[in-house]
Amino acid sequence: MEGILYKVRESLNYVKPSEGAVAEYILQHPEKTVSMSVNQLASASYASPSAVMRYCQTLGYKGFKSFKLKLSGDLAVINLHDLEQETLSPDDSSDKIMSVITNTNIQSLYSSLQLLQKDQFTASYNYLVNAKKIDFYGVGSSFLIAYDAIQKFMRINKACTAYSDFHMQKVSAVNLNEDDVAVAVSYSGETQQIIDCVKIAQSKGAKVIAITKYADTHLSDIANAVLFVAAQEDEFRTAAMSSRIASLNVIDMLYTACAYEDYDNSLSHLNQTYNIIQQSQREDARNARNNKNNRET
């Protein structure tokens, strides 16, 4: 599965109007599309056959035939796993809210998995494995992803930072070198603060990994490796909500790949960090009991 329907939906943000008409028809009638010819799709979408061919090439396919083949495969998987997305209304029950939000998160994860390119993922975790220092950049909700990342990578003895303050992100970036890596998290791929930090990091020789949406963005254009994530949106569920789940999953993938690359050493550090945290928790509990006893006496 290649996440074609997600790619088609995202393409509405950047294709020409004539190609956009083709995309709209495909989204509304994916099952019909796989049985159509170029001329039939052109007629149904009020576009020209050349617009259909250009659109398929815009998405990275040689022609309409190869596009249909991939779309057919995706539809088979979607039908097999019943991944149809539901929407919510103000009158919906709590049960439906729980079900729809959970299923939407699952859909975001599954769509993101289809968008991830193996060579880009392999390059990313190899950069991280060999990095002496890792900077994680994020603004707003993306910073929460960056902060989650350092909590994981520090436990396998990776020197890393994630600053919420933009100026500190710049300070950290300017101190990177060719042995270091910067991981930039930005769903839009156009957050200026993140772009600035990435450019600084690259000027110092550091490799840059981008976690961003599937689109031709400034961030994806300049990064050394790009990991695409998908987001499912509705009236109250913004892209920042579902892309956060997908981005956290990508961080988990990278962390696990890095840990298994040097399994014995990673396991040793994980045990050490686990033991020191357990010891700290026992001391805190003992102090709390002592304080309680002192107050009672």
VMD Tcl script that draws the C-alpha trace (Angstrom):
set ca {
  {0.00 0.00 0.00}
  {1.28 3.48 -0.93}
  {-1.25 5.81 0.69}
  {-2.41 7.01 -2.72}
  {-5.71 8.49 -1.56}
  {-3.84 10.52 1.04}
  {-1.42 11.73 -1.64}
  {-4.36 12.66 -3.86}
  {-6.04 14.63 -1.06}
  {-2.83 16.49 -0.22}
  {-2.20 17.25 -3.89}
  {-5.26 19.54 -3.91}
  {-3.06 22.07 -2.11}
  {-0.62 22.47 -4.97}
  {-1.84 21.10 -8.34}
  {-3.30 23.21 -11.15}
  {-7.11 23.59 -11.30}
  {-7.40 21.21 -14.27}
  {-5.48 18.52 -12.38}
  {-7.38 19.37 -9.20}
  {-10.62 18.42 -10.93}
  {-9.14 15.00 -11.65}
  {-8.05 14.65 -8.03}
  {-11.50 15.61 -6.74}
  {-13.16 12.96 -8.89}
  {-10.70 10.27 -7.77}
  {-11.36 11.09 -4.10}
  {-15.13 10.93 -4.60}
  {-15.10 7.83 -6.83}
  {-11.94 5.78 -6.18}
  {-13.61 2.44 -6.97}
  {-14.89 3.70 -10.34}
  {-11.53 5.23 -11.21}
  {-9.69 1.89 -11.26}
  {-11.95 0.60 -14.04}
  {-11.76 3.74 -16.21}
  {-9.64 4.66 -19.18}
  {-7.80 7.96 -19.44}
  {-10.52 9.38 -21.70}
  {-13.31 8.20 -19.39}
  {-11.72 9.81 -16.34}
  {-11.08 13.00 -18.30}
  {-14.72 13.15 -19.36}
  {-16.07 12.37 -15.89}
  {-13.88 15.02 -14.23}
  {-14.41 17.63 -17.00}
  {-10.68 17.68 -17.69}
  {-8.56 16.76 -20.69}
  {-6.75 13.43 -21.17}
  {-3.46 15.32 -21.03}
  {-4.46 16.77 -17.62}
  {-5.08 13.23 -16.35}
  {-1.65 12.10 -17.55}
  {0.07 15.18 -16.11}
  {-1.65 14.62 -12.79}
  {-0.44 11.02 -12.54}
  {3.09 12.17 -13.35}
  {2.81 14.93 -10.74}
  {2.18 12.22 -8.14}
  {5.27 10.35 -9.31}
  {3.77 7.71 -11.60}
  {4.74 7.03 -15.19}
  {1.17 7.14 -16.37}
  {-2.47 6.43 -15.61}
  {-2.05 2.66 -15.85}
  {0.61 2.49 -13.12}
  {-1.43 4.92 -11.00}
  {-4.53 2.71 -11.28}
  {-2.54 -0.37 -10.36}
  {-1.34 1.21 -7.13}
  {-4.77 2.67 -6.37}
  {-6.37 -0.74 -6.82}
  {-3.91 -2.27 -4.37}
  {-4.59 0.44 -1.81}
  {-8.35 0.01 -2.09}
  {-8.02 -3.73 -1.51}
  {-6.12 -3.10 1.74}
  {-8.55 -0.37 2.84}
  {-11.53 -2.67 2.29}
  {-9.77 -5.55 4.03}
  {-9.07 -3.53 7.17}
  {-12.30 -1.48 7.07}
  {-10.37 1.79 7.30}
  {-13.22 4.04 6.18}
  {-13.12 7.28 8.17}
  {-16.20 8.39 10.11}
  {-17.04 11.94 11.09}
  {-18.60 13.35 14.26}
  {-21.61 15.58 14.85}
  {-22.68 17.54 17.99}
  {-25.37 14.95 18.84}
  {-23.03 11.95 18.85}
  {-22.72 9.81 21.96}
  {-19.60 9.44 24.07}
  {-19.19 5.92 22.71}
  {-19.08 7.20 19.15}
  {-16.63 10.00 20.04}
  {-14.29 7.45 21.63}
  {-14.62 5.11 18.66}
  {-14.19 7.72 15.93}
  {-11.20 9.45 17.55}
  {-9.47 6.10 18.12}
  {-10.16 4.91 14.57}
  {-8.99 8.24 13.15}
  {-5.72 7.94 15.05}
  {-5.31 4.41 13.71}
  {-5.97 5.72 10.19}
  {-3.33 8.44 10.61}
  {-0.79 5.88 11.78}
  {-1.61 3.50 8.96}
  {-1.53 6.21 6.28}
  {1.81 7.48 7.60}
  {3.26 3.99 7.42}
  {2.42 3.90 3.72}
  {4.05 7.29 3.13}
  {7.34 6.39 4.85}
  {10.04 5.54 2.35}
  {12.37 2.76 3.47}
  {15.53 4.41 2.14}
  {14.70 7.67 3.92}
  {13.99 5.87 7.19}
  {17.20 3.84 6.96}
  {19.24 6.95 6.25}
  {17.58 8.73 9.18}
  {18.33 6.17 11.83}
  {21.87 5.69 10.50}
  {22.42 9.42 10.93}
  {21.12 9.15 14.50}
  {23.16 6.07 15.36}
  {26.38 7.79 14.30}
  {25.54 11.23 15.74}
  {27.57 12.60 18.63}
  {24.80 15.08 19.41}
  {21.18 15.36 18.30}
  {19.13 18.56 18.26}
  {15.34 18.21 18.11}
  {13.45 21.31 16.88}
  {9.73 21.93 17.21}
  {7.35 24.85 17.80}
  {4.01 24.61 19.61}
  {2.61 21.07 19.58}
  {5.64 19.93 17.59}
  {7.84 20.81 20.56}
  {5.99 18.17 22.59}
  {7.18 15.62 20.03}
  {10.74 16.93 20.26}
  {10.64 16.73 24.06}
  {9.29 13.18 23.93}
  {12.21 12.29 21.65}
  {14.93 13.46 24.02}
  {13.39 11.49 26.88}
  {13.76 8.35 24.78}
  {17.15 8.95 23.17}
  {18.81 10.11 26.38}
  {17.99 6.74 27.95}
  {20.23 5.00 25.40}
  {23.05 7.47 26.08}
  {22.48 9.82 23.17}
  {23.45 13.44 23.88}
  {20.47 15.50 22.72}
  {18.58 18.72 23.29}
  {15.06 20.06 22.76}
  {14.54 23.70 23.70}
  {11.11 25.33 23.77}
  {12.75 28.76 23.44}
  {13.43 29.61 19.80}
  {16.57 31.58 20.59}
  {18.04 28.62 22.47}
  {17.25 26.40 19.48}
  {19.36 28.75 17.37}
  {22.17 28.78 19.94}
  {22.19 24.99 19.97}
  {22.12 24.80 16.16}
  {25.11 27.12 15.75}
  {27.17 24.81 18.00}
  {26.57 21.71 15.87}
  {29.18 20.23 13.54}
  {29.52 17.54 10.86}
  {29.29 14.78 13.48}
  {25.87 15.94 14.66}
  {22.25 15.64 13.52}
  {19.23 17.95 13.71}
  {15.69 16.54 13.67}
  {13.11 19.12 12.59}
  {9.44 18.46 13.38}
  {6.98 20.62 11.46}
  {3.78 19.29 9.92}
  {3.38 22.30 7.64}
  {7.03 22.19 6.61}
  {6.98 25.97 6.44}
  {7.45 27.08 10.08}
  {10.00 29.86 9.72}
  {11.64 29.31 13.12}
  {12.31 25.69 12.22}
  {13.59 26.57 8.75}
  {16.02 29.08 10.29}
  {17.40 26.48 12.72}
  {17.76 23.89 9.97}
  {19.73 26.30 7.78}
  {22.04 27.14 10.68}
  {22.58 23.44 11.46}
  {23.35 22.65 7.83}
  {25.77 25.57 7.58}
  {27.73 23.85 10.37}
  {27.80 20.56 8.49}
  {25.10 18.75 10.47}
  {22.69 16.35 8.75}
  {18.99 17.23 8.96}
  {16.05 14.85 9.29}
  {12.59 16.30 8.61}
  {9.34 14.92 10.02}
  {6.64 16.67 8.00}
  {3.55 16.27 5.83}
  {3.55 14.74 2.37}
  {4.04 17.80 0.18}
  {6.70 19.82 -1.59}
  {7.57 22.12 1.31}
  {10.57 24.28 2.16}
  {11.60 21.86 4.91}
  {11.31 18.72 2.78}
  {13.29 20.42 0.00}
  {16.33 21.21 2.14}
  {16.45 18.24 4.55}
  {18.91 15.39 4.05}
  {16.24 12.81 4.88}
  {12.45 13.25 4.96}
  {9.92 11.18 6.90}
  {6.36 11.96 5.84}
  {3.38 11.75 8.21}
  {-0.34 11.82 7.47}
  {-3.04 13.72 9.34}
  {-6.81 13.24 9.35}
  {-8.74 16.46 9.95}
  {-12.30 17.48 10.77}
  {-13.99 20.57 12.27}
  {-12.51 20.19 15.77}
  {-9.69 17.78 15.07}
  {-6.92 19.90 13.55}
  {-3.92 18.54 11.69}
  {-1.82 19.23 14.79}
  {-3.82 16.61 16.69}
  {-3.56 13.66 14.33}
  {-0.13 14.55 12.96}
  {1.12 14.57 16.56}
  {0.12 10.91 16.96}
  {1.78 9.99 13.67}
  {4.94 11.98 14.44}
  {5.28 10.40 17.88}
  {5.05 7.02 16.17}
  {7.88 7.98 13.81}
  {10.00 8.98 16.82}
  {9.28 5.58 18.38}
  {10.37 3.87 15.16}
  {13.63 5.82 14.99}
  {14.38 5.27 18.68}
  {13.76 1.51 18.44}
  {15.86 1.18 15.27}
  {18.73 3.03 16.95}
  {18.45 0.96 20.12}
  {18.53 -2.32 18.23}
  {21.46 -1.18 16.09}
  {23.64 -1.38 19.23}
  {21.45 -3.72 21.25}
  {23.78 -4.75 24.10}
  {24.99 -1.22 24.78}
  {21.47 0.21 24.57}
  {20.12 -2.44 26.93}
  {22.90 -1.69 29.43}
  {22.06 2.03 29.44}
  {18.32 1.33 29.67}
  {18.90 -0.86 32.71}
  {21.06 1.81 34.32}
  {18.50 4.55 33.76}
  {15.68 2.29 34.95}
  {17.55 1.44 38.14}
  {18.46 5.04 38.94}
  {14.85 6.18 38.41}
  {13.54 3.33 40.58}
  {16.02 4.27 43.29}
  {14.93 7.90 43.12}
  {11.27 6.92 43.37}
  {11.95 4.74 46.42}
  {13.81 7.61 48.09}
  {10.97 10.02 47.32}
  {8.43 7.59 48.76}
  {10.54 7.08 51.89}
  {10.94 10.83 52.38}
  {7.20 11.33 51.94}
  {6.46 8.71 54.61}
  {8.98 10.29 56.99}
  {7.48 13.73 56.47}
  {4.00 12.35 57.12}
  {5.15 10.65 60.33}
  {6.88 13.83 61.52}
  {3.71 15.85 60.97}
  {1.62 13.30 62.88}
  {4.00 13.34 65.83}
}
mol new
graphics top color blue
foreach p $ca { graphics top sphere $p radius 0.5 }
foreach p [lrange $ca 0 end-1] q [lrange $ca 1 end] { graphics top cylinder $p $q radius 0.2 }
display resetview
